[in-house]
Amino acid sequence: MLRTYKKFWRRYFDFKGRSRRSDYWWVFLINIIIYLVLATIFLLSSGLSVALNADVDNFSALTWIALILLIV
């Protein structure tokens, strides 16, 4: 699984040949897991009520980092 993810990033701009369907879905699954971890960090570091009210004055540095990574 991680080997497939590394291969994806190493051959990202190599447009020769084809990828297998399983390679695509493994990368998709790992990206979803990364997104869920970052979203959890964002919600836990900001506090759920602060995140739902979008009170950006109370965001910590960890919250801003997690939010930026989520957007990227």
C-alpha atoms as one frame of an Amber mdcrd trajectory, in Angstrom:
protein
   0.000   0.000   0.000   2.685   2.528   0.954   4.870   1.314  -1.900   2.054
   2.193  -4.306   1.697   5.642  -2.740   5.440   6.310  -3.059   5.382   5.108
  -6.665   2.518   7.501  -7.384   4.525  10.512  -6.212   7.737   9.400  -7.918
   5.993   8.919 -11.281   3.545  11.817 -10.919   4.644  13.612 -14.112   5.546
  10.502 -16.100   2.799  10.245 -18.695   4.127   7.119 -20.383   2.305   3.888
 -19.838  -0.732   3.218 -17.696  -1.515   2.701 -14.054  -3.487  -0.168 -12.676
  -6.897   0.466 -11.223  -5.774  -0.774  -7.820  -2.922   1.791  -7.811  -5.461
   4.576  -8.237  -7.728   3.351  -5.447  -4.861   2.828  -2.969  -3.708   6.417
  -3.505  -7.304   7.613  -3.159  -7.734   5.672   0.105  -4.496   7.004   1.605
  -5.451  10.581   0.653  -8.842  10.156   2.344  -7.146   8.838   5.497  -4.738
  11.799   5.526  -7.653  14.197   5.075  -9.631  12.623   7.912  -6.634  12.790
  10.260  -6.083  16.478   9.436  -9.787  17.242   9.839  -9.777  15.523  13.230
  -6.713  17.494  14.327  -8.410  20.695  13.167 -11.622  19.987  15.050  -9.896
  18.828  18.224  -7.341  21.641  18.315  -9.853  24.414  17.723 -12.641  22.987
  19.778 -15.781  21.899  18.002 -17.836  24.917  19.034 -15.160  27.366  17.861
 -14.887  25.546  14.531 -18.640  25.522  13.992 -18.971  29.212  14.830 -15.914
  30.083  12.691 -14.518  32.253  15.481 -11.064  32.688  13.931  -9.824  34.874
  16.789  -9.605  31.807  19.040  -7.709  29.534  16.602  -4.351  28.256  17.838
  -1.248  27.851  15.657  -1.921  24.113  15.331  -5.437  24.882  14.155  -4.181
  27.238  11.453  -1.614  24.683  10.253  -4.242  21.926  10.076  -6.659  24.245
   8.269  -4.060  25.266   5.686  -3.124  21.617   5.078  -6.792  20.729   4.667
  -7.245  23.417   2.050  -4.111  22.371   0.167
